[in-house]
Amino acid sequence: MQCANEILSLFFLTIASMIRKAGGETTVLLVPRPTDMPKRDHTRAPRTMVNSVFRELAQEIVDVGMAHDITEAYTLIIPAFNHYGLLP
């Protein structure tokens, strides 16, 4: 499966090199603050951004069995789009 994942990552790298914008709808989710976070960081709450296009791609990767969960699927998708500055 490692070989298939590498091919899929290269596929996303190729796609990302050919587009100007990833599109989709991006939602910012606030993450509960860890109890060990220093108080000086009180103005910056942790957050997670979820994009509908990346989420759908990740779900398809999970559905076909190329990743165990969404987080693992994101590791195959996100680096390519990040490389070309296409993350929301």
N, C-alpha and C positions, 0 to 999 in steps of 0.2 A: 504494500500500500504506500510505502514511502516514495516509490518511483512515481506513482499516480499523483500523489500530492505535490511533488516537485513539478510535474508537467502542468498540473492545474495552476500552481503559483506562477509559472512562466506564462501560461495562457492569460492570466489576469494582468501580468506585467505588460504583455503585448496589447491587450485591450486598453489598459490605462494610458499607454503611450499614444493611442490614437484618438482619444477623446479630450474635450476641453472642460467638461463639467460632469460630475457623477450624477447630478440630479436627485430626484427623490425628495422626501420630506424629512427634515432633521429635527429631532426632539432632544432637549437637554433634560436629563434626569438628575435631580440632586440625590447624592448618596449620603446616608447617615454618616456623620462625623465620627471617626474612630475615637475612642475614649483616650487614647494615648497621644492624640494630636496636640502639639504645643499651643498654648493659649494665644500666642502672638499671631497665629494663623487664623484667628477667628473671623476675619473678613473674607477668607477664601474657602468656601465649602467645596468638598470634593464633588465632582460631577461626572456623568457619563453621557456621551452623545450617542444617540441611536438614529441611524439613517435608514429609511424604508428600503432603498435599493440594496444596500449592504446586508440588511437583515433578511431580505428575500433570498439573496444569493447564498447567504450562510445557511438558511433553512433548507434550501435545495441540496446543498452539500451534505448536510446532516441526513436528509431524507434518502439520498442515494448511498449512504453508508461510507462516505469518504472522510467523515469526521464524527466523533462521538457526541459532540454538543456544539452549540452556537459559538461558544468561546473558542473552541479549537478551529472551527470553520473560519472565524475571523482572522486567525493567524495565517490562513492561506490567501485571504483577500486583501486585508488592510495594508500590508507592506507595499504591495504594488501601487496602490492608489496614493499612499503616502509618498512614495518615491517621486511621483509626478505632481505632487502638491494638490491632489484632488480631494482631499478629505474636507468635509464640511467644517 
